[in-house]
Every structure is written in C-alpha cells, then in structure tokens.
Amino acid sequence: MDAERLLLLVEDDEAFARTLARSFERRSYRVLQADSLARVRELLGAHSPGYAVVDLKLKGEATGLACVRELHAHDADMLIVVLTGYASIATAVEAVKLGACHYLAKPSNTDDIEAAFGLTEGNADVELSNRCSSIKTLEWERIHEVLAETGFNITEAARRLGMHRRTLARKLDKRRV
C-alpha cells in the first residue's frame, strides 16, 4: 500500500486509539499506532506515512507538539491533524507553526478528521466575529498557553501562573474541552 493511504495515529488512550484505527481501516487506510515520541521515531525509521493524527496530551515527557515537529521534519508534505481534549488558541497556533494542517477539539470523529486532511488551504472568507472574549475564556487560554510551554507539567504551570497546584488541577477538572 502506498504512503497516501498510510496513517500514523499517535494516541496514548488505548481504547480510543483502537476505535479510531478501526474506523480508518474501514476507509481503506493502513494504520500505524504510536503512544509516545520514541515510538513515533521508531515507526518513521521504517515507514513514511502520508497522514498523521496526533493527540496533543501524551503520557510522559513529550507532548503531541513534539511529535508534530518530528513528523513535519520527517516529511513536510505529511498531512497532520492535532486532536485534543485541551483545546486552546495557544496550542492551536503552535501546532500549525510546527507543521499541522489542522487542529480539532475532541470529540471529533473520523469524518471530521478526514475532512480536516482535505482542508490544507486557509479560508479568507471565514466570517469574523465581533464577540469579545470573556475573562474566563482569557484565563482558560492563558492556562493552556502556560501548560503547553511547560510540557503539560501542572506543578510548573501552577508556579508560573502564581497559583497553588491544587487550584490549577481543580480548574482543569471543572472545564474539560
């Protein structure tokens, strides 16, 4: 099978990865699975996928953003979609700067991801909103920006934000995206 239908799925949630992989396999993709940056590097040594779906938050020290950087360095033409339950403007911007073609918040299904692979060009006709961001939204985006900067280390992020670690953990538990 050629690289155009070879997809690398970087996800550490085994149940979700299995479900997503089966769904893509039903659509005639050959799916490779990785749960860490080390496994991504290992697979890239033997394969050249044309597509990648990367979870933003992975267990361990490496984030999905590090995986995006590695995948883009391996093949600048690879279509990479970042999938996350922790969406923020800061991580979306960083993902695109590092080489992702799209960024989707969970829950997203195979249709959404496959559609995102087709949206490699920007759309200048997107309607601009006059809605101002609320203070809660700004706080949420700042928290996620700092989390991304610290590699999703809650203790370090809390220190940089000037709040107690438990307070940050409670905020994260209250508002899951």
N, C-alpha and C positions, 0 to 999 in steps of 0.2 A: 504494500500500500504506500502511496506517495505521501510526501510531507504535508500536502494540502489537507489531508483528512486525518493527520496525526495530531492529537490534542494532549497537552500536558496539564493535568489537574493537580494543583498544589493546595491541599486542604488537609488539616490535621484532625478534623472530625470524621472518624471512620464511617459512621452511618450516612452522613450527608455526602461524603465522597463516593461511597458505593452507589447511592441513589443517583447522583449526578452522572457518574461514569456510565451506569446502565442506560440512562436516558440518552446520553451522547452516542453510545454504542448502537442503540436502536436507530439512530440517524446516520449510521454508516461511518462514524468516527472510530479510529483506533485510539484508545485512551491509555495513557501512561499516568501513574499516580505517584505523587511525592508528598511527604508530610513535613519536609524540612529543606533548608537551603542545601545541606550536604547531599541529600537525595536528589535534588534538582541538578546539582553539578554532576553527580554520578550518571544520571539519565542523559544529560546533554553530551556526555562523552561518547555515548553510543547512538543517540538519536537526534534528529533535527525536526522537532515539531513545527507545524505552521501556525498552531493556535495554542494559547495557554489561558487557563482560568486560575487566578491566584487569590487565595484568601488573604486578607490584609493582616489579620492577627493569627500568628502561628505560635505554638508552644516552643519554648526555648529562647535563645538569644536573638535569632534572626527574625525579622518581620517579613511580611509579604512584599514590602517595598524593596528590601534587599534582593528578593527573588526576582522582582520585576527588572531591577537593574542588571542582574546576572543574565536573565533571559534576553533582554534587549541587547546586551553586549555580545551574546552568542549569535543572535540573528536580528538585525534591525528591522527586518520585514515581518517578523513574527507578530501576529495579532494577539495582544494580551489584554484580557479583561480582568480588572480587580473587582472582587466580590467581597463585601464586608457587612457585618452587623454593627460596625462602629463608624458609620459614615460621618465625614466632616469635610468642610471646604479645604482645610489644610492638607489632609491626606489625599484628597482627590487631585489637587493641584500637583502635589509631589509625585503621585502615581503617573500622571500624564507627562510630567517633566522627565521622569525616569524611563518612559517608553511605553506605557499602557495606552491602548487606543480608546479605552472606555473604563468607567468606574460605576459599579452598580451596588446599591444597598440591598441587603437581604431583607425580606425574602425575594429572591429572583429565581425564575425557573429557566429551563433550557431554552425556551422560546426567547426570553429576554436576552440571554447570553448570546445566542446565535444571531439575534438582531443586532446586538452591540458589535459583533465581529464585522457586520456589514456597514457600520457607521464609522468609517475611518476618517471621513472628512468632517470638518466643523460645519455648523449651520448658522450662517449670518442672519437668517430670518427668524431666529428664535425671539419670541416676544419678551421684551424687557419688563420686569415687574417694578412697580412703584412702592411695593411693600417694604417698609423699614424692618430691619432685624430687631427682635426684642432683646432685652438684656439677658434673658435666659438662653436665647439662641446664641448670642455672642459669647456668653460664658461657656456654653457647651462646645462651641467651635474652638475656643481658646484651650479648654481642657484637652480636646483631641489633638490640637496642634502640639501641645506640650507632650502628650502621650506619644505621638509619632516621633518627636525629637528625642525622646528618651528610650525608644525601642519598646514602648508599652510597659515600662517599668513603673508601676504605680507608686512605689516609695519615692523614687527620684522625681517623678512628675509632681507628687504632692509637695515635696520640698521646694521645687521651682515655682509652684503656684502659691506657696506660702500658706498651705492648709495642712491639717492633720491627715495622715494616710487613711484613717477610717472614714473621715468626712468625704474624701475623694472616692473611696470604694462605695460608700452609700450613694453618692451622686451617680456613679456609673451603674449601680444596680437599679436605681429608680428609673433611669431613662435609657433604655436599650433601643437602638435604632434598628 
